[in-house]
Amino acid sequence: MFQSVKVGLPIESFVACKRLLYKNGLNIQEMFSQVLEMLERNDPKILAVIEEAKKNKIANVKRTYVFSTPASLYAAMEADDPLKTRTKE
């Protein structure tokens, strides 16, 4: 029959989703049912959303650093320093 699924979302995202669905007379169950039906049909619209999510996931992968010396740590910090791009007055 039905399966429960727990999805961890930031509260702001959840509230925004609920508001948009409410404005359109839908609830979360109806929205997910529609998405799953689109997935089952290989609907190009949902496949495009999946491709976009995949690109965003790759773009949002956080870099992991392993530093063996203090000098390597400071060198990495300097490379990512947002103030470094500012012009000196």
Backbone hydrogen bonds, N-H to C=O, Kabsch-Sander energy under -0.5 kcal/mol:
donor,donor_aa,acceptor,acceptor_aa,energy
7,V,5,V,-0.5
9,L,7,V,-0.7
13,S,10,P,-0.5
14,F,10,P,-2.2
15,V,11,I,-2.6
16,A,12,E,-2.2
17,C,13,S,-2.4
18,K,14,F,-2.7
19,R,15,V,-2.6
20,L,16,A,-2.3
21,L,17,C,-2.6
22,Y,18,K,-2.6
23,K,19,R,-2.5
24,N,20,L,-1.0
24,N,21,L,-0.5
25,G,22,Y,-1.7
26,L,21,L,-2.9
31,M,27,N,-2.1
32,F,28,I,-2.8
33,S,29,Q,-2.3
34,Q,30,E,-2.0
35,V,31,M,-2.3
36,L,32,F,-2.7
37,E,33,S,-2.2
38,M,34,Q,-2.3
39,L,35,V,-2.2
40,E,36,L,-2.5
41,R,37,E,-1.7
42,N,39,L,-1.2
43,D,38,M,-2.7
47,L,43,D,-2.1
48,A,44,P,-2.0
49,V,45,K,-1.5
50,I,46,I,-2.2
51,E,47,L,-2.3
52,E,48,A,-2.2
53,A,49,V,-2.5
54,K,50,I,-2.3
55,K,51,E,-2.3
56,N,52,E,-2.5
57,K,53,A,-2.4
58,I,54,K,-2.1
59,A,55,K,-2.3
60,N,56,N,-1.9
61,V,58,I,-0.9
68,S,66,V,-0.5
73,L,69,T,-1.6
74,Y,70,P,-2.6
75,A,71,A,-2.1
76,A,72,S,-1.9
77,M,73,L,-2.3
78,E,74,Y,-2.3
79,A,75,A,-1.8
80,D,76,A,-1.5
81,D,78,E,-1.1
84,K,81,D,-1.0
85,T,82,P,-0.6
86,R,83,L,-1.2
